[in-house]
Every structure is written in structure tokens, then in C-alpha cells.
């Protein structure tokens, strides 16, 4: 399953392990992901988003979903 700004919610148990990625070609450094979930995302020295935790715990899926939905560049994706 791969989502990028999908309206379908990420539900606990949808997939065994959830991996989060940020597409460096799409990310423009808005930093919304790091503001929403600083325990999961940060920005690098170039100002682009980076994933801090992979795989993501099921308890953090709501934060991942919010980051995906608020990313204006559709740069965040999940895969199992």
C-alpha cells in the first residue's frame, strides 16, 4: 500500500510494518511534517524534510496521516 495525500485513513492493523518516506525531489522544505510530528520528522541542513523513525509504530499512524494530508507537495508516502 502506498499513499500520498490520500483521503483513506491509515488504520492500525492495515499493514504489518509501516515505512514512511519523503520524496526529496518533491519536498520544498515547508516543514509542516516536522511541526506536526517532531518525533517522526525533522528538516535537514538544506531545509528539506527527513524521516527520523522507520518503521513507524502503529501508535504514530495518526500523526503520519496528518503529515501526509498537510504536505503541500505530496512528498510524504507510506508503504508496507
N, C-alpha and C positions, 0 to 999 in steps of 0.2 A: 504494500500500500504506500503510495507516495502522494502527499498533499501539499499544495501551495495555495494559500488563501482560499481554502475550501470551506464551504459553509457546513460540511459534515463534521460533527463534533468528534474529537478523539476521546474514545471511551476506554476506561480501564478494562483490560482483557481483550481489546480489539486485536492486539498483536502481542506476541511474547516479549519481544525486545523492541524498544523504540529508539531509533537512531535519528539525531537531528543534524541537519547540515545547513550551512549558509553559502549560497552561491556567490562567490567573490566577484564574478562578472556582473551580477545584478545589484549587489549591495552598494548603496551610495552613502552609507555612513550616517543615516538618520539617528541611529542609536536607540530606537524605540524598544527593541528587544532587550537591551541592557537595562533600560529603565523599568520595564515590566517585570523582568525576571533576572535580576543581577546575579543570582546564584546559578543561573544556567548560561547566560550570555555576557559578553564584555565587548569592548572595542579595542582593536589593536593600535599600535603607534601610528598607523595610517588613517585611523578613524573608522575602519571597517569592522563589522560585527564578526565575532568569533564565538564558537560553542565551547563552553567550559566543561560540560558534563556529557559524556556519551558512553554508554546508552543512558537514556533518561528514565528515571524511576516513574512508575505509574502514578505516584502521588503528585508529580510535576506536570502531568499532561495538560491540565487546565491552563497553566502558565505558558506552556508551549503553544497551545491553541490560540491564546490571546496574542502572543507574539506573532504568530503566523497571520492572524487576521488584521493586525495593525501595521504590518510591514508594507510600506507603500510601493516597494519594488518587487514584491513577491519573491524575495530572496531566500526565505526560510522554508525548508521542506523536512518532512519526516518519512522514514522508511522502516519497515520491519525486516 
